[in-house]
């Protein structure tokens, strides 16, 4: 395979014109690039940082085979590649002098690209996180539910949500990928954050969701402050926001988990989520 089969661009419209149909052809596996490019399109090209977003499309015989995006300073995000395709992309980016902080992709693609990047650059790699993508089957609402009721977050909740977003980012160890205040403002505007409130009206957990794109919605993030965990609040909030996602027309409701967290993986499966694919995130040094 020639390295020039990869079309590289910083033009979002050009990328979507080339890769949009490809991404929508498998919306579950492509949920992250679909959500990120939608945020770039609707919220501005610097929503994830000051660096110019970068995109790539692998085209062979008039058809799109794969794509990538990166929103500097964050990781390279790849759709599925063969080892050969991963190798040619690594060679192309290395030849351009790219300094990548890491890669995020399905397990096999991430491993193949990481090995190729090591060969071409001498970089060392550390596995940061193993993730599992789940798809909702039949929603099973927790019964009995914990005390309290669900509520959609509003502007008056902004300060609490900003704090919880920061706490969530610290808890998962992935850093802040998007400005907390901008993220909160967009989700409040979309009515896309659900609280679980205790009987006194105090929020005790939250679950957010991405916009409806290509028939799919992804639940993210789900957060309960550490001192309130183990009481069923996260499960109740997740079930409720999953219900509203289905009610809004989603054909697929998705979420990612950290495979190191057996509690959350068990929780989501009890609600009705079923495994789709495993992903890995590597850091390069």
Number of C-alpha atoms within 10 A of each C-alpha: 9 9 15 12 16 22 14 19 15 15 13 18 13 13 21 18 10 19 23 17 13 18 22 18 12 11 21 24 19 19 21 19 21 21 20 17 21 18 19 16 14 11 14 11 19 15 20 24 15 11 14 15 22 17 24 21 22 22 17 12 7 7 11 17 17 20 26 21 25 23 23 18 17 20 20 21 21 24 20 20 21 12 17 13 23 22 21 20 24 24 18 18 17 16 11 9 9 11 13 19 15 23 26 26 26 23 17 16 22 27 22 19 28 26 19 23 26 15 14 15 16 12 16 14 19 12 15 16 18 17 21 19 22 23 22 22 15 10 17 15 18 18 7 8 14 17 14 17 17 20 17 16 25 18 11 9 14 15 12 12 23 18 12 18 23 15 16 19 17 12 13 13 10 12 12 16 16 15 14 16 16 13 19 25 16 14 19 20 13 14 15 22 25 27 29 29 20 16 11 8 12 11 21 20 25 30 26 25 25 24 22 19 15 20 14 24 27 27 20 19 18 23 23 24 14 9 8 12 13 11 14 18 28 26 25 28 30 30 21 22 26 28 16 15 24 17 10 12 13 20 15 19 25 28 25 21 22 18 17 11 11 10 11 16 19 11 16 24 17 15 20 16 22 19 17 15 15 18 21 21 24 23 18 19 13
